[in-house]
Amino acid sequence: MSTTPTSTPSVSGTASGGGPRPLTDAVTEIRATDPGQIGRALAQRPRVGLAGAGRLMVIACDHPARGALGAGERPLAMADREDLLQRCVTALSRPGVNGFLGTAEIIEDLALLGALDGKLVWGSMNRIGLQGASFEMDDRFGAYDAEGIEASHLDGGKMLTRINYADPASAATLKASAEAIDSLSERGLNAMIEPFISRWEDGRIVNDLSEDAVIRSICIAQALGRSSARTWLKLPCVSEPASMRRVMASTSLPSLILGGEVSTDPEATRASWAAALELPNVRGLVVGRSLLYPGNDDVEAAVDAAVALL
Protein backbone atom coordinates (compact mmCIF):
# COMPACT_ATOMS: atom_id res chain seq x y z
CA MET A 1 0.00 0.00 0.00
CA SER A 2 1.35 3.40 -0.91
CA THR A 3 1.80 6.23 1.53
CA THR A 4 0.48 9.12 -0.51
CA PRO A 5 0.88 12.60 1.00
CA THR A 6 -2.37 14.47 1.51
CA SER A 7 -1.00 17.36 -0.54
CA THR A 8 2.02 17.91 -2.73
CA PRO A 9 4.56 20.08 -0.90
CA SER A 10 5.58 23.24 -2.67
CA VAL A 11 8.82 23.07 -4.60
CA SER A 12 11.33 25.67 -3.53
CA GLY A 13 14.49 26.78 -5.22
CA THR A 14 16.76 25.61 -2.42
CA ALA A 15 17.37 22.36 -0.61
CA SER A 16 15.07 21.84 2.33
CA GLY A 17 17.98 21.41 4.78
CA GLY A 18 16.61 21.36 8.31
CA GLY A 19 13.03 22.18 7.32
CA PRO A 20 10.04 19.83 7.25
CA ARG A 21 10.69 16.57 5.43
CA PRO A 22 7.27 14.88 5.14
CA LEU A 23 8.08 12.71 2.13
CA THR A 24 11.52 11.58 3.28
CA ASP A 25 10.29 10.94 6.82
CA ALA A 26 7.39 8.83 5.53
CA VAL A 27 9.54 6.55 3.39
CA THR A 28 12.34 6.32 5.97
CA GLU A 29 9.85 5.11 8.59
CA ILE A 30 8.61 2.40 6.23
CA ARG A 31 12.14 1.36 5.27
CA ALA A 32 13.07 1.05 8.96
CA THR A 33 9.95 -0.72 10.23
CA ASP A 34 8.37 -2.57 7.29
CA PRO A 35 10.77 -2.92 4.33
CA GLY A 36 8.52 -5.57 2.82
CA GLN A 37 6.05 -2.80 2.04
CA ILE A 38 8.36 -1.66 -0.77
CA GLY A 39 7.82 -4.88 -2.69
CA ARG A 40 4.09 -4.78 -2.02
CA ALA A 41 3.82 -1.18 -3.24
CA LEU A 42 5.62 -2.08 -6.46
CA ALA A 43 3.53 -5.20 -7.02
CA GLN A 44 0.20 -3.53 -6.29
CA ARG A 45 0.62 -0.21 -8.11
CA PRO A 46 -1.77 0.27 -11.05
CA ARG A 47 0.04 -0.23 -14.36
CA VAL A 48 -0.43 0.67 -18.01
CA GLY A 49 0.93 -0.95 -21.15
CA LEU A 50 3.62 0.56 -23.35
CA ALA A 51 1.92 -0.50 -26.59
CA GLY A 52 -1.15 1.64 -26.02
CA ALA A 53 0.50 4.56 -24.26
CA GLY A 54 0.78 6.85 -27.30
CA ARG A 55 3.26 9.74 -27.08
CA LEU A 56 5.43 9.49 -23.98
CA MET A 57 6.53 12.11 -21.47
CA VAL A 58 9.01 10.35 -19.19
CA ILE A 59 10.64 12.03 -16.19
CA ALA A 60 14.26 10.93 -15.75
CA CYS A 61 16.01 10.91 -12.39
CA ASP A 62 18.93 8.48 -12.50
CA HIS A 63 21.68 11.12 -12.46
CA PRO A 64 22.51 11.04 -8.71
CA ALA A 65 23.56 7.39 -8.93
CA ARG A 66 26.59 8.45 -11.02
CA GLY A 67 27.39 11.26 -8.58
CA ALA A 68 26.06 13.74 -11.16
CA LEU A 69 24.22 16.04 -8.76
CA GLY A 70 24.43 19.34 -10.62
CA ALA A 71 21.69 21.13 -12.53
CA GLY A 72 22.35 24.45 -14.23
CA GLU A 73 24.36 26.67 -11.91
CA ARG A 74 23.66 24.51 -8.84
CA PRO A 75 26.41 21.90 -8.38
CA LEU A 76 24.54 19.99 -5.65
CA ALA A 77 20.99 20.60 -6.86
CA MET A 78 19.97 16.95 -6.65
CA ALA A 79 21.67 16.22 -3.32
CA ASP A 80 18.75 16.99 -1.00
CA ARG A 81 16.39 14.03 -0.95
CA GLU A 82 13.28 15.84 0.25
CA ASP A 83 13.63 18.52 -2.42
CA LEU A 84 14.27 15.89 -5.09
CA LEU A 85 11.24 13.84 -4.07
CA GLN A 86 9.06 16.94 -4.02
CA ARG A 87 10.13 17.83 -7.54
CA CYS A 88 9.57 14.29 -8.84
CA VAL A 89 6.13 14.03 -7.21
CA THR A 90 5.16 17.40 -8.67
CA ALA A 91 6.36 16.47 -12.17
CA LEU A 92 4.67 13.06 -12.10
CA SER A 93 1.38 14.61 -11.01
CA ARG A 94 1.08 16.81 -14.10
CA PRO A 95 -1.39 15.80 -16.84
CA GLY A 96 0.26 14.05 -19.76
CA VAL A 97 3.25 12.68 -17.82
CA ASN A 98 3.12 8.93 -18.25
CA GLY A 99 6.53 7.57 -17.33
CA PHE A 100 9.52 7.61 -14.99
CA LEU A 101 13.14 6.48 -15.27
CA GLY A 102 15.30 5.98 -12.20
CA THR A 103 17.43 3.74 -10.02
CA ALA A 104 15.99 1.41 -7.40
CA GLU A 105 16.06 3.72 -4.40
CA ILE A 106 14.21 6.62 -6.06
CA ILE A 107 11.71 4.27 -7.74
CA GLU A 108 11.02 2.59 -4.41
CA ASP A 109 10.57 5.93 -2.61
CA LEU A 110 8.14 7.14 -5.26
CA ALA A 111 6.25 3.83 -5.30
CA LEU A 112 5.73 4.11 -1.54
CA LEU A 113 4.38 7.63 -2.08
CA GLY A 114 1.96 6.45 -4.77
CA ALA A 115 3.57 8.74 -7.34
CA LEU A 116 4.18 5.94 -9.85
CA ASP A 117 0.61 4.65 -9.97
CA GLY A 118 -0.52 4.34 -13.59
CA LYS A 119 2.95 5.20 -14.95
CA LEU A 120 5.37 3.32 -17.14
CA VAL A 121 8.60 2.80 -15.21
CA TRP A 122 12.11 2.04 -16.47
CA GLY A 123 14.90 0.93 -14.16
CA SER A 124 18.35 2.39 -14.84
CA MET A 125 20.88 -0.43 -15.14
CA ASN A 126 24.48 0.80 -15.46
CA ARG A 127 25.61 3.67 -13.24
CA ILE A 128 29.18 2.61 -12.36
CA GLY A 129 30.78 5.22 -14.66
CA LEU A 130 30.85 7.92 -11.97
CA GLN A 131 31.01 11.51 -13.17
CA GLY A 132 34.56 12.83 -12.91
CA ALA A 133 36.14 9.47 -12.02
CA SER A 134 39.15 8.05 -13.85
CA PHE A 135 36.88 5.12 -14.76
CA GLU A 136 33.91 7.24 -15.86
CA MET A 137 33.93 5.80 -19.37
CA ASP A 138 33.41 2.33 -17.90
CA ASP A 139 29.60 2.12 -18.00
CA ARG A 140 29.55 -1.09 -16.01
CA PHE A 141 26.25 -2.54 -14.78
CA GLY A 142 25.68 -2.18 -11.04
CA ALA A 143 22.11 -0.96 -10.58
CA TYR A 144 19.04 -2.84 -11.82
CA ASP A 145 19.43 -6.07 -13.76
CA ALA A 146 16.70 -7.68 -15.85
CA GLU A 147 15.74 -10.06 -13.03
CA GLY A 148 15.32 -7.16 -10.61
CA ILE A 149 13.30 -5.14 -13.12
CA GLU A 150 10.94 -8.06 -13.60
CA ALA A 151 10.69 -8.73 -9.85
CA SER A 152 9.90 -5.05 -9.23
CA HIS A 153 7.09 -5.09 -11.81
CA LEU A 154 8.72 -2.39 -13.93
CA ASP A 155 8.24 -2.00 -17.66
CA GLY A 156 11.81 -2.00 -18.89
CA GLY A 157 15.44 -1.15 -18.35
CA LYS A 158 17.63 1.66 -19.58
CA MET A 159 21.35 1.46 -20.30
CA LEU A 160 23.90 4.18 -21.05
CA THR A 161 26.26 2.99 -23.78
CA ARG A 162 29.19 5.34 -24.38
CA ILE A 163 31.51 4.22 -27.18
CA ASN A 164 35.09 5.52 -27.18
CA TYR A 165 37.02 4.40 -30.25
CA ALA A 166 40.29 5.01 -28.38
CA ASP A 167 39.33 2.87 -25.37
CA PRO A 168 39.39 -0.94 -25.71
CA ALA A 169 37.09 -1.18 -22.65
CA SER A 170 34.21 0.06 -24.81
CA ALA A 171 34.02 -3.47 -26.20
CA ALA A 172 32.99 -4.73 -22.74
CA THR A 173 30.34 -1.99 -22.49
CA LEU A 174 28.86 -3.02 -25.83
CA LYS A 175 28.86 -6.72 -24.89
CA ALA A 176 27.23 -6.02 -21.52
CA SER A 177 24.58 -3.86 -23.20
CA ALA A 178 23.82 -6.65 -25.69
CA GLU A 179 23.46 -9.15 -22.86
CA ALA A 180 21.13 -6.81 -20.96
CA ILE A 181 18.97 -6.37 -24.07
CA ASP A 182 18.76 -10.15 -24.40
CA SER A 183 17.81 -10.61 -20.73
CA LEU A 184 15.11 -7.95 -20.93
CA SER A 185 13.73 -9.27 -24.21
CA GLU A 186 13.49 -12.82 -22.83
CA ARG A 187 11.22 -11.45 -20.10
CA GLY A 188 9.07 -9.40 -22.46
CA LEU A 189 10.51 -6.14 -21.12
CA ASN A 190 11.48 -2.99 -22.98
CA ALA A 191 15.17 -2.16 -23.45
CA MET A 192 15.95 1.55 -23.69
CA ILE A 193 19.51 2.14 -24.91
CA GLU A 194 21.20 5.54 -24.77
CA PRO A 195 24.22 5.48 -27.10
CA PHE A 196 26.92 8.10 -27.60
CA ILE A 197 30.22 8.33 -29.42
CA SER A 198 32.36 9.76 -26.63
CA ARG A 199 35.95 10.84 -25.99
CA TRP A 200 38.16 12.21 -23.25
CA GLU A 201 38.94 15.90 -23.64
CA ASP A 202 40.86 17.95 -21.04
CA GLY A 203 40.11 15.41 -18.33
CA ARG A 204 36.38 15.13 -18.94
CA ILE A 205 34.13 13.06 -21.18
CA VAL A 206 32.60 14.79 -24.18
CA ASN A 207 29.75 13.22 -26.12
CA ASP A 208 29.96 13.93 -29.84
CA LEU A 209 26.55 15.34 -30.81
CA SER A 210 27.39 15.90 -34.46
CA GLU A 211 25.03 14.42 -37.01
CA ASP A 212 27.51 11.81 -38.22
CA ALA A 213 28.44 10.68 -34.71
CA VAL A 214 24.83 10.31 -33.56
CA ILE A 215 23.99 8.32 -36.70
CA ARG A 216 26.98 6.05 -36.10
CA SER A 217 25.99 5.49 -32.46
CA ILE A 218 22.44 4.59 -33.52
CA CYS A 219 23.62 2.07 -36.10
CA ILE A 220 25.83 0.38 -33.51
CA ALA A 221 23.28 0.37 -30.70
CA GLN A 222 20.27 -0.86 -32.67
CA ALA A 223 22.16 -4.00 -33.75
CA LEU A 224 22.97 -5.16 -30.21
CA GLY A 225 21.36 -8.32 -28.88
CA ARG A 226 19.65 -11.36 -30.35
CA SER A 227 16.49 -9.37 -31.09
CA SER A 228 15.62 -5.70 -31.37
CA ALA A 229 11.88 -6.35 -31.10
CA ARG A 230 11.65 -4.66 -27.69
CA THR A 231 14.49 -2.16 -28.09
CA TRP A 232 13.90 1.60 -28.04
CA LEU A 233 16.49 4.35 -28.36
CA LYS A 234 17.09 7.35 -26.11
CA LEU A 235 18.74 9.98 -28.29
CA PRO A 236 20.04 13.55 -28.15
CA CYS A 237 18.42 16.24 -30.24
CA VAL A 238 20.93 17.51 -32.79
CA SER A 239 20.93 21.21 -33.56
CA GLU A 240 19.27 21.58 -36.97
CA PRO A 241 15.89 20.07 -38.02
CA ALA A 242 17.37 18.82 -41.29
CA SER A 243 20.15 17.06 -39.37
CA MET A 244 17.61 15.51 -37.02
CA ARG A 245 15.68 14.14 -39.99
CA ARG A 246 18.84 12.49 -41.30
CA VAL A 247 19.63 11.14 -37.83
CA MET A 248 16.21 9.56 -37.45
CA ALA A 249 16.35 8.20 -40.99
CA SER A 250 19.08 5.84 -39.74
CA THR A 251 16.71 3.74 -37.65
CA SER A 252 13.28 2.12 -37.61
CA LEU A 253 13.34 1.73 -33.82
CA PRO A 254 10.98 3.82 -31.69
CA SER A 255 12.98 6.61 -30.08
CA LEU A 256 12.68 9.10 -27.25
CA ILE A 257 14.46 12.46 -27.23
CA LEU A 258 16.53 13.14 -24.12
CA GLY A 259 16.65 16.47 -22.32
CA GLY A 260 20.32 16.83 -21.44
CA GLU A 261 21.73 19.69 -19.41
CA VAL A 262 19.52 22.50 -18.10
CA SER A 263 19.27 24.94 -20.99
CA THR A 264 19.95 28.65 -20.72
CA ASP A 265 17.41 29.11 -23.54
CA PRO A 266 14.44 26.86 -22.73
CA GLU A 267 12.34 28.23 -25.60
CA ALA A 268 15.00 27.22 -28.12
CA THR A 269 15.28 23.81 -26.48
CA ARG A 270 11.52 23.26 -26.69
CA ALA A 271 11.58 24.33 -30.34
CA SER A 272 14.21 21.67 -31.08
CA TRP A 273 12.14 19.05 -29.25
CA ALA A 274 9.04 20.10 -31.20
CA ALA A 275 10.86 19.70 -34.51
CA ALA A 276 12.10 16.24 -33.53
CA LEU A 277 8.63 15.18 -32.41
CA GLU A 278 7.34 15.76 -35.94
CA LEU A 279 9.34 12.72 -37.08
CA PRO A 280 7.28 9.50 -37.06
CA ASN A 281 9.73 7.28 -35.15
CA VAL A 282 10.17 9.84 -32.35
CA ARG A 283 7.65 8.66 -29.79
CA GLY A 284 8.17 11.21 -27.05
CA LEU A 285 10.54 12.83 -24.58
CA VAL A 286 12.56 11.56 -21.62
CA VAL A 287 13.72 14.61 -19.67
CA GLY A 288 15.18 15.06 -16.22
CA ARG A 289 17.04 18.13 -15.00
CA SER A 290 15.55 20.53 -17.56
CA LEU A 291 12.09 19.87 -16.09
CA LEU A 292 12.95 19.09 -12.47
CA TYR A 293 15.32 22.07 -12.11
CA PRO A 294 14.25 24.70 -14.68
CA GLY A 295 15.93 28.08 -14.58
CA ASN A 296 12.89 29.77 -13.04
CA ASP A 297 12.31 26.82 -10.67
CA ASP A 298 8.69 26.40 -11.79
CA VAL A 299 8.51 22.64 -12.21
CA GLU A 300 4.80 22.59 -13.05
CA ALA A 301 5.15 25.16 -15.85
CA ALA A 302 8.24 23.46 -17.29
CA VAL A 303 6.56 20.07 -17.38
CA ASP A 304 3.32 21.44 -18.82
CA ALA A 305 5.22 23.25 -21.59
CA ALA A 306 7.00 20.02 -22.53
CA VAL A 307 3.79 17.98 -22.49
CA ALA A 308 2.15 20.57 -24.79
CA LEU A 309 4.66 19.59 -27.50
CA LEU A 310 3.47 15.99 -27.68
N, C-alpha and C positions, 0 to 999 in steps of 0.2 A: 504493500500500500504506500502510495506517495505521501509525502509531507508537504503539501502545497501551501505557500504563504497566503494569508488572507488578502494581502494586497502586495503589488510589486513595489519594492522600495525605489525611491527616486535614485537616479544615477547621477552622481556628482562628478566633477572633473578631477578630484583628487582621491587618493586611496583613503579608505575609511579609518585606518589607523586604530585608535583606541575607542572609536565610536561604536554605536550599536551594530551587532553582527548577527541579525536574525537568521539569515540563510546558512551561514557557516556554522553557527551554534546548533541549528536544527540537524544538519547532516553529521556534525561531529558527535552529537549525542547518540544518534543511531549507530554510527560506526563503532562507538565505544560500548554500547549496551546491547545491540541487536544487529550485528553485521550481516546476518542472514537476510535481513530486510532488503539489502541491496539486490540480491539475486531475485527476490520476489518482486521488487519494483520493476526490474528489467523484464521479467517473464510476464508480468500482468499488464504492462503498459499497452494501451491501444496502439495498433500498428496500421500502416497503409502499405500498399504495394508500389514498387518502383514503376512497373509497367504502365499503370494508369495514373501516374502522378502529374503528367503534363510538364510544363516548364518548371524548373527547380530553382529555388532560392535557398541555398545551404549556408548556414553560419559555420565558419571554421574557427576552431580554438584549440589547435594542437601545438601552437608555437612554444608555450612555456616548457614543454617536455624537452626541447632542444636548448633550453636556457636562453631562448630568444624572447626576452621580456619587453623589449622596446616597442613603442608605437609613436610615430611622428617624432616630436621633440622630447618625449618622455621615455628615458632609458629603462625605467622599471615600471612602466604603465601596467603590465599584466601581473605584477608581483603580489598585489593584495587580493586575497581570495574572495573576500566579501564583495569588493568592487567588481571583480571579474564575474562572479556569479550573478550579481545584479544586472550587469550589462548583457550577459547571455540570456537570462530570463526575460529581460525586456525585449531583446531582439527576437527571441523565439515566440514571444506573444503577439507579434505584429502579423496582421493579415497577409497571407501570401507566402510566409516563410514556412517551408515544408521539410527542412532537413537540417542536420547538425553533423559536424565532423570533429572528433576529438579523441583524446587518449582516455584510458579507462577511468582515471580518478575524476575527471571533469564530467564524463558521461554518467558515472555512477552518482555523483552529486546532483546533477540535473534530473536524473531519473527519480531520485528520492524526492525531489521538489516538484515532480509532476510536469516539468517543463518540456519533456520529450514525448509526452503523450500525443499520438497521432502524427509523429514526425518520422521521416526516414533518418536512419543514423548509421554513419560510417565510423569504424574504429581505425585510428591511425596506427600504423604497424611498425615503422622503422624511424626511430628518433635518436639513435645513438650518435649520429653526426652532430655533436654539440656545436653551437655557434661560437666561433672564435677559437676552437680547439685545434691542435695540430692534426687531429684525426677527423676534422669536420667533414671531409669529403667521403668518409667511410659511412655510408647510409645503412649501417647494419640494423637488423631487426631485433628489437628489444622491448617493444610495447605489445599491442595485440598480435596474436597469431590467428589463423583461420579457425582453429578449434575454439579459442576464446571468444571470437566474434560470433560463432554459431551458438555457443553456450550462453552468451549474453543477449541473444535474440536481437542482434543488430542486423542491418541490411547489407553490409559490405565492409570492405577494408580498403584503406588508402595507403599507397606507398610512394615515397619520394625517391626518384631514381635519377641521380645526378651522374652524368657521364663525362669523365675527364680523359681525353685521348692521351694525355701525358702520364696518366696514373694507371698502372696495371691492376690496381685494386678495384677499378671500375668493373672489371670482368666479374668479380664476386658479387658486386651490387646487382648487376644484370641477372646473374644466375639466381640469386636469392629472390629477386622480384618475379622471375619466371616461376619459381617454385611456389611463391605465395599466390600468384594468379591461379596456378593449377589447384592448390589446396582450397581456395575460395570457390573456384568453378565446380569442383567435385561436390561441394556442399550447396550448390545453387545460389551462391552469394556473389554480389557485385564486386568487381575489382576496379578500383579507381587508381590509375597510375599517373603520377605527376613527373614527367621527364624534362630534363634540362641538359643541354651541352654546357658544361661548366669548366672553369679554370681558376687556378690561383693567380692573384694579381695583387702585389704589394701586401702580402700577408693575409689577404681575405679572399673568399670565394666570390667569383662573379659569374652569374648566369648569362649566357649569350642569348639575348632576345632578338637578334636579327632574324629576318625572314628565313634565310637559308638554314640557320642553326635550329630554329624551332621545327622546321619541316624535317630536318634530319633526326631530331629527337623523337618526333612522332613516328617516323618510319621504323625506328629501332624499337620503340616501346610497344607499338601495336602488334609486333610480331612475337612478343614474348609469350611463353606458355604453350600448352598443348592445344588450347582453344581460346579464341578471343570472343566467344559468344556472350560472355558476361563482363567484358572489359570495357570500361569507359576511360576517357582521358580528362585530366585536369590541366589546362593549358593557359599560358600567359596571353595577354592581348597585345599583339604587336601594333606598332604606332599608326600605320596607315590602313584605311579600309581595304584598299586594293591588295596590300600585303596580307591582310588577314584572310581575304578570300583565297589567295594562293596557299596560305598555310592550311586552311581547312579543306582545300581540295586534295590534300595529301592523305586524307583518311576517310573511311566510311564509319568509323566508330563514333558513337554519341560522345559529346564533349561538353565540359563545363569550363567556363572562363573564371580564372582565379583573380583575386583582388590585389594581391601584392602589398607593397608598402603603403602607408597612409599618404594619400596624395595631397600636394599643396594646391592642386587645382581640381577639386572634386567634380566640377561641372564637365571639365574636359575628360576626366576619367569615365564619368557616366556616359558621355557621348561615344567614347571608344567601346564601352560595353554594349551600348545600344546598336552600334554598327555591327559588332560581332554577332549579336543575337538575331540579326536578320538572316544569318546563314543557317540552312536547314539542319545541319548536324550539330549546331550549338544548342544544347538543351537547357541551358540556364547558367547560373552564377554560383560560385562557391567563394565566399568573401569573409574575411575575418577582421583584421585590424581596421580596415577602412570603414567598416560599419560599427564595430564595437568601440572604436576610439576615434571618431571623426574629429576634424579640427575644431568644430564648434561644440563638441561634446554632446550633441543632441542625437542619441542613438536611435530614437523612434523616427525622427525625420530622415536620418541617413538610410535606415532600413526601408522605410516607405518609398523613398526616392528610387532605391534600387529595384524594389518589387515592381514599381510602376513601369520599368523597362521591359518586363517579361511579356 
